[in-house]
Amino acid sequence: MHLFLTLALTSNAMALSRVEDLVDTRLAPKISQLSGVGLVTISGGQKPAVRVQANPTALAAYGVNLEDLRNALTAQSVNSARAALTARQKLSDQCRRSAAFEAKAYKDLVVAYKNGAPVMLTDVARVSDGISKTASSPPG
């Protein structure tokens, strides 16, 4: 006999991306530990992400290239940042995050050192919290 349980969660007090994050990092792992549970799948919602929009003029002024920026972001992300360069020379970084994995965690990130001084991410890019553009779907 197979039993299926479907939960629908929403909140008036927090953003849907925060609800998704809590379900993904706290609720789903607990449910999967219950005896007899074979698979926990999360679908719908909005996965949180950190957005980084590079400023090409600032990058050039500091002598930093997009590859330097991508490497710094990837090193900062324990979950392997997915970065893509768009046609307008902007770097869009989407990183899955936990409670501590928010835009504020990136603001003090050192991207490079030039003339012995650190070049901070905020010197060359705009950093903000957002949602992932990757749709969440069950494995298949």
LINHUUR-V806672 format. One record per backbone hydrogen bond with DSSP energy under -0.5 kcal/mol. CO is the residue of the C=O (numbers start at 1). NH is the residue of the N-H. Records with the same first field share a line. If there is no record, write none. Layout:
# LINHUUR-V806672
CO->NH ; NH
This chain:
# LINHUUR-V806672
15->18 ; 19
16->20
17->21 ; 48
18->22
19->23
20->24
21->25
22->26 ; 27
23->28
26->30
27->31
28->32
29->33
30->33
31->34
34->37
36->38
47->132
49->51 ; 130
51->128
52->54
53->126
54->56
55->59
56->60
57->61
58->62
59->63 ; 64
60->63
65->69
66->70
67->71
68->72
69->73
70->74
71->75
72->76
73->77
76->78
77->80
81->83
82->94
84->86 ; 92
86->89
90->86 ; 92
91->93
92->84 ; 94
93->95
94->82
98->101
100->102
102->105 ; 106
103->106 ; 107
106->109
107->122
109->111 ; 121
112->119
114->117
117->114
118->120
119->111 ; 112
120->123 ; 124
121->124 ; 125
124->55
126->53
128->51
130->49
133->135
136->44
